[in-house]
Amino acid sequence: MSEQAALPDPFRLMDSTLTILAVGLASQTLRELRDHVALAPPASLAHHFHGSLLSPGFDDPEYRNDFALWARRQLHDAVLAERLGVLDALDFQEYEQLRQELLDVLDDRLAECDAVPQAPRGHEFHFLASQLIVFDTGLTFDTPGALAKAAPRRRPPLRQDDFSVWLSGWGELAAPAVRRLQAIDPTFWSLSELKDRVALCLDLVTSAEAA
């Protein structure tokens, strides 16, 4: 990068936390789940498709949304779990469209079952919602190499993570890392997996700085 080119301001590292709220709906059977999906607020659908990705866990879920995971683990319905598991909230412009697709999948499965699947008592599906609170950590980074252990935070509607936006200011030095970062789908990976992939991308910048 040319010495005359203006460098971007230091990168300010933000963090976030989820505040979990009860919606007041709990389902023990597949029929109840279907009825409660029809009633749940959009914020609850958003939480059950995305909230778990922001909460570190000790194991990686086999399915990437809570509905599919509950169907597999508590209803022991592998067919339903697979159908729910392929749903991606990002494929829908509005949560009402996602809700309708969920209802279609659940209605189809109910029509196929001779008996309505039921979870054991104490293992009901509790509908929750969450609010993401973002705050400044007070940490700043002057160079791309200092970001090696940071994790991405997506900024809709641009669909760009903050690291890519900031690194773009470093021109060709950071261009390979920016391309790699923008190829990462944050809805597919857990938080720990995202950190590993971001670190690998930023290694490209560190290597370029050292060259």
Long-range contacts (C-beta under 8 A, 24 or more apart in sequence): 1-170, 1-171, 1-172, 1-173, 2-171, 5-171, 7-169, 7-170, 8-166, 8-169, 8-170, 10-140, 10-141, 10-142, 11-140, 11-141, 11-142, 11-146, 11-147, 11-162, 11-163, 11-166, 12-136, 12-139, 12-140, 13-136, 13-137, 13-139, 13-140, 13-141, 13-150, 14-134, 14-135, 14-136, 14-137, 14-153, 14-162, 15-134, 15-135, 15-137, 16-54, 16-132, 16-133, 16-134, 16-135, 16-153, 17-132, 17-133, 17-135, 18-51, 18-54, 18-55, 18-130, 18-131, 18-132, 18-133, 19-130, 19-131, 19-133, 20-47, 20-51, 20-128, 20-129, 20-130, 21-128, 21-129, 21-130, 21-131, 22-126, 22-127, 22-128, 23-127, 23-128, 23-129, 24-127, 25-126, 25-127, 26-124, 26-125, 26-126, 26-127, 27-119, 27-124, 27-125, 27-127, 28-118, 28-119, 28-121, 28-124, 28-125, 29-116, 29-117, 29-118, 29-119, 30-71, 30-75, 30-77, 30-80, 30-106, 30-109, 30-110, 30-113, 30-116, 30-117, 30-118, 31-110, 31-116, 33-67, 33-70, 33-106, 33-125, 34-103, 34-106, 34-107, 34-110, 36-125, 36-127, 37-67, 37-99, 37-102, 37-103, 37-106, 38-99, 38-103, 40-99, 40-127, 41-129, 42-95, 42-96, 42-99, 43-129, 43-130, 44-127, 44-128, 44-129, 45-89, 45-95, 45-98, 45-99, 45-102, 46-89, 46-95, 46-129, 46-130, 47-128, 47-129, 47-130, 48-127, 48-128, 49-87, 49-89, 49-98, 50-89, 50-187, 51-128, 51-130, 53-186, 53-187, 53-189, 53-190, 53-191, 54-132, 54-191, 55-191, 56-190, 56-191, 56-192, 57-190, 60-190, 60-193, 64-187, 64-188, 65-89, 66-125, 67-102, 67-125, 70-119, 70-125, 74-119, 74-120, 74-123, 74-125, 75-117, 75-118, 75-119, 76-117, 77-109, 77-117, 79-109, 79-112, 80-105, 80-106, 80-109, 80-117, 83-108, 83-109, 88-187, 89-187, 90-187, 143-209, 144-170, 144-173, 144-174, 144-177, 144-202, 144-205, 144-206, 144-209, 145-202, 145-205, 145-206, 145-209, 147-198, 147-202, 147-205, 148-199, 148-202, 148-203, 148-206, 149-195, 149-199, 150-195, 150-198, 150-202, 151-191, 151-194, 151-195, 151-198, 152-181, 152-184, 152-186, 152-194, 152-198, 154-186, 161-186, 163-198, 163-201, 163-202, 167-205, 170-205, 173-205, 173-208, 173-209, 174-205, 174-208, 176-204, 176-205, 176-208, 177-201, 177-202, 177-204, 177-205, 180-204
